[in-house]
Amino acid sequence: MSIDFERRGPVALITINRPEAMNALDVEHNQALESAWKQFEEEDELLVAILSGAGGKAFSSGGDLKSYLPWRREQAFQGREGAISFGGMTLAREITKPVIAAIQGYCVGGGLEIAMACDIRICTPDARFALPEVRWGVLPGGGGTQRLPRLIATGLALELILTGDTIDADRAERIGLVNRVIASDELIETAHSIAERIAQNGPTAVKAAKRSVMKGLDGPLSAGLEVESGLQKQLLQSDDAEEGLRAFAERRRPIYGNRTSETVA
């Protein structure tokens, strides 16, 4: 019973390992997942992460109704409740590197909010998705009301949020909630293949590209284009750009150092 952290070269495989509770997060596991993301961010050699759930029945069923939500409720009564960072990843720009969600089984409530905070989502045919919080007198407060309408059509998002209905993997793919549906025995290796392809690219450019997309979603096109232009200007002066352009001219694959500490403002 833990949050497992495995390194596969430049890829971190982070697993919510609480299958007896459908990988729901209690207070302890919520804090452990937050610590895992901090570790991922701090280790420069790790460039991409894959998040999954153990046991095959659930990616995550969200916050543990018996412990996590009562704890949040108590925090609210005491006036301590601010913006909720569920699992250390549902607030804006907490994780600067790419994250792939490998989803099998139930992905509901806070589990879906965590998956939506990832950059790429793939799932198995038995995956099921829902935001049922309104049934219990609360709303999807870990980013659900904000991220879902940014990923799918507003009307579809409102239908899922206001009814609490569950959808299957096929519909999730059709409406754009997940990128693709993968056979169960190929899920992690497919996620790892995507992660490896990302990790082969310029690490500074990958982080900047993610930041540009996310910042652009916050405002009008004109503001996003300014962000993109500024980041590109910085990248053109980076070591990664120098290596990439040299490799292109020499018709070879670029050899990047893991310069994730080379930041772009």
C-alpha positions as CSV (number, residue, x, y, z in Angstrom):
1,M,0.0,0.0,0.0
2,S,2.0,3.0,-1.3
3,I,2.8,5.3,-4.1
4,D,5.4,3.4,-6.1
5,F,8.2,5.3,-7.9
6,E,10.2,3.4,-10.5
7,R,12.8,4.8,-12.9
8,R,13.1,3.5,-16.5
9,G,15.9,5.6,-17.9
10,P,14.5,9.1,-18.4
11,V,11.0,7.9,-17.6
12,A,9.4,7.8,-14.1
13,L,6.7,5.2,-13.6
14,I,4.5,6.4,-10.7
15,T,1.8,4.0,-9.5
16,I,-1.0,4.6,-7.0
17,N,-0.8,1.3,-5.2
18,R,-3.9,1.0,-3.1
19,P,-6.0,-1.5,-5.0
20,E,-8.0,-2.7,-2.0
21,A,-9.5,0.8,-2.0
22,M,-9.8,1.2,-5.8
23,N,-6.7,3.4,-5.6
24,A,-8.6,6.1,-3.7
25,L,-6.4,8.6,-2.0
26,D,-6.6,9.1,1.7
27,V,-4.7,11.9,3.4
28,E,-1.5,9.8,3.7
29,H,-1.5,8.7,0.0
30,N,-2.5,12.2,-1.2
31,Q,0.6,13.6,0.5
32,A,2.7,10.7,-0.8
33,L,1.7,11.3,-4.3
34,E,2.5,15.0,-3.9
35,S,6.0,14.0,-2.7
36,A,6.4,11.8,-5.7
37,W,5.8,14.7,-8.1
38,K,8.2,16.9,-6.2
39,Q,10.8,14.1,-6.6
40,F,10.1,13.8,-10.3
41,E,10.5,17.6,-10.8
42,E,13.7,17.7,-8.8
43,E,15.6,14.9,-10.6
44,D,17.0,16.4,-13.8
45,E,17.6,13.0,-15.5
46,L,13.8,12.2,-15.4
47,L,12.1,13.8,-18.4
48,V,8.7,12.2,-18.6
49,A,6.4,10.5,-16.1
50,I,3.7,7.8,-16.5
51,L,1.0,7.7,-13.9
52,S,-1.0,4.5,-13.4
53,G,-3.1,2.6,-10.8
54,A,-2.3,-0.8,-9.4
55,G,-4.5,-3.9,-9.5
56,G,-6.2,-3.5,-12.9
57,K,-9.6,-2.5,-11.5
58,A,-9.1,1.2,-11.1
59,F,-6.8,4.0,-12.1
60,S,-8.1,5.9,-9.1
61,S,-11.6,6.4,-7.6
62,G,-10.5,9.8,-6.3
63,G,-10.5,11.0,-2.7
64,D,-11.3,8.5,-0.1
65,L,-14.9,9.3,1.1
66,K,-14.2,7.9,4.5
67,S,-11.2,9.9,5.3
68,Y,-10.0,12.4,2.7
69,L,-13.2,14.3,2.1
70,P,-14.1,14.6,5.8
71,W,-10.6,15.9,6.4
72,R,-11.2,18.5,3.6
73,R,-14.5,19.4,5.2
74,E,-12.9,20.0,8.5
75,Q,-10.3,22.2,6.9
76,A,-13.1,24.2,5.3
77,F,-14.9,24.7,8.7
78,Q,-11.6,25.8,10.3
79,G,-11.1,28.4,7.5
80,R,-7.9,26.6,6.3
81,E,-9.3,25.5,3.0
82,G,-7.7,27.2,0.0
83,A,-7.1,26.1,-3.5
84,I,-7.0,22.3,-3.6
85,S,-4.0,20.6,-5.0
86,F,-5.2,17.0,-5.2
87,G,-2.2,14.7,-5.2
88,G,0.1,17.6,-5.8
89,M,-0.9,18.0,-9.4
90,T,-4.3,19.6,-9.9
91,L,-3.3,23.3,-9.5
92,A,-2.0,25.2,-12.5
93,R,1.6,24.5,-13.6
94,E,2.6,22.3,-10.6
95,I,4.4,19.8,-12.9
96,T,6.5,21.3,-15.6
97,K,7.5,18.1,-17.4
98,P,5.2,15.9,-19.5
99,V,3.0,13.4,-17.7
100,I,1.1,10.5,-19.4
101,A,-1.9,8.9,-17.6
102,A,-2.2,5.1,-18.3
103,I,-5.8,4.4,-17.3
104,Q,-7.3,1.0,-16.6
105,G,-10.6,0.5,-14.9
106,Y,-12.4,3.2,-13.0
107,C,-11.2,6.7,-13.3
108,V,-13.8,8.7,-11.4
109,G,-14.1,11.8,-9.2
110,G,-10.7,13.0,-8.1
111,G,-9.1,10.2,-10.1
112,L,-10.5,11.7,-13.3
113,E,-9.3,15.2,-12.1
114,I,-5.8,13.7,-11.7
115,A,-6.0,12.2,-15.1
116,M,-7.1,15.5,-16.7
117,A,-4.1,17.2,-15.0
118,C,-1.9,14.9,-17.0
119,D,-0.9,15.9,-20.5
120,I,-1.7,12.7,-22.4
121,R,-4.3,10.1,-21.5
122,I,-4.5,6.6,-22.9
123,C,-6.9,3.9,-21.5
124,T,-8.0,0.3,-21.8
125,P,-11.4,-0.8,-23.2
126,D,-12.7,-1.4,-19.7
127,A,-12.0,2.1,-18.5
128,R,-14.9,4.1,-17.0
129,F,-15.0,7.8,-16.4
130,A,-17.2,10.0,-14.2
131,L,-17.3,13.1,-12.0
132,P,-20.0,12.1,-9.5
133,E,-19.3,14.7,-6.9
134,V,-22.7,16.5,-7.1
135,R,-24.4,13.3,-5.9
136,W,-22.6,13.8,-2.6
137,G,-23.4,17.5,-2.3
138,V,-20.0,18.9,-3.5
139,L,-18.6,19.8,-6.9
140,P,-15.5,18.4,-8.7
141,G,-13.2,20.7,-6.7
142,G,-9.8,19.4,-7.9
143,G,-10.0,21.1,-11.2
144,G,-12.9,19.1,-12.7
145,T,-15.1,22.1,-13.5
146,Q,-12.2,23.9,-15.2
147,R,-10.3,21.2,-17.0
148,L,-13.1,19.2,-18.4
149,P,-14.6,22.1,-20.5
150,R,-11.1,22.8,-21.8
151,L,-10.7,19.2,-23.0
152,I,-14.2,18.6,-24.5
153,A,-17.2,20.6,-25.6
154,T,-18.8,22.7,-22.9
155,G,-22.2,21.1,-23.3
156,L,-20.7,17.6,-22.9
157,A,-18.7,18.7,-19.9
158,L,-21.7,20.2,-18.2
159,E,-23.7,17.0,-18.9
160,L,-21.0,14.9,-17.2
161,I,-20.5,17.3,-14.3
162,L,-24.2,18.0,-13.6
163,T,-25.5,14.4,-14.0
164,G,-22.6,12.6,-12.5
165,D,-23.1,10.0,-15.2
166,T,-20.4,7.4,-16.2
167,I,-19.1,7.0,-19.7
168,D,-17.1,4.2,-21.3
169,A,-13.8,4.2,-23.0
170,D,-15.2,4.4,-26.5
171,R,-17.2,7.5,-25.8
172,A,-14.3,9.0,-23.9
173,E,-12.2,8.6,-27.0
174,R,-14.9,10.0,-29.3
175,I,-15.3,13.2,-27.3
176,G,-11.6,13.7,-26.9
177,L,-11.2,12.9,-23.2
178,V,-8.6,10.3,-23.9
179,N,-6.1,10.1,-26.8
180,R,-6.6,6.5,-27.6
181,V,-7.8,3.1,-26.3
182,I,-5.2,0.4,-25.9
183,A,-5.4,-3.3,-25.1
184,S,-4.8,-4.0,-21.4
185,D,-1.6,-6.0,-21.9
186,E,-0.1,-3.2,-24.0
187,L,-1.1,-0.2,-21.9
188,I,2.1,0.5,-19.9
189,E,4.4,-0.4,-22.8
190,T,2.5,1.9,-25.1
191,A,2.7,4.7,-22.5
192,H,6.4,4.0,-22.2
193,S,6.9,4.1,-26.0
194,I,5.2,7.6,-26.1
195,A,7.3,8.7,-23.1
196,E,10.5,7.6,-24.8
197,R,9.7,9.5,-28.0
198,I,9.1,12.6,-25.9
199,A,12.3,12.0,-23.9
200,Q,14.4,11.9,-27.2
201,N,13.5,15.5,-27.9
202,G,15.2,18.6,-26.5
203,P,14.3,18.6,-22.8
204,T,14.3,22.4,-22.5
205,A,12.1,22.7,-25.6
206,V,9.6,20.1,-24.3
207,K,9.1,21.9,-21.1
208,A,8.8,25.3,-22.9
209,A,6.3,23.8,-25.4
210,K,4.1,22.5,-22.5
211,R,4.3,25.8,-20.8
212,S,3.4,27.7,-23.9
213,V,0.3,25.5,-24.5
214,M,-0.9,25.8,-20.8
215,K,-0.2,29.6,-20.6
216,G,-2.0,30.1,-23.9
217,L,-5.1,28.5,-22.6
218,D,-5.4,31.1,-19.9
219,G,-6.1,34.0,-22.2
220,P,-6.7,35.3,-25.7
221,L,-4.8,34.2,-28.8
222,S,-2.8,37.4,-28.9
223,A,-1.5,36.8,-25.3
224,G,-0.7,33.2,-26.1
225,L,1.3,34.2,-29.2
226,E,3.3,36.6,-27.1
227,V,4.2,33.9,-24.7
228,E,5.1,31.5,-27.5
229,S,7.3,34.1,-29.2
230,G,9.1,34.9,-25.9
231,L,9.8,31.3,-25.1
232,Q,11.0,30.7,-28.7
233,K,13.4,33.6,-28.4
234,Q,14.9,32.0,-25.3
235,L,15.1,28.6,-26.8
236,L,17.0,29.9,-29.8
237,Q,19.7,31.0,-27.5
238,S,19.9,27.6,-25.6
239,D,22.4,24.8,-25.9
240,D,19.7,22.4,-27.0
241,A,18.8,24.6,-30.0
242,E,22.5,24.8,-30.9
243,E,22.8,21.0,-30.8
244,G,19.5,20.4,-32.6
245,L,20.4,22.7,-35.5
246,R,23.9,21.2,-35.7
247,A,22.4,17.7,-35.8
248,F,20.0,18.7,-38.5
249,A,22.8,20.1,-40.7
250,E,24.9,16.9,-40.1
251,R,21.9,14.6,-40.8
252,R,22.1,12.8,-37.4
253,R,20.0,12.4,-34.3
254,P,20.6,15.2,-31.7
255,I,22.4,14.2,-28.5
256,Y,21.0,16.3,-25.7
257,G,22.3,16.5,-22.2
258,N,19.5,16.3,-19.6
259,R,19.6,20.1,-19.2
260,T,16.2,20.4,-17.5
261,S,17.9,22.9,-15.2
262,E,18.3,25.2,-18.2
263,T,15.2,27.2,-17.5
264,V,13.0,29.4,-19.7
265,A,11.2,32.2,-18.0
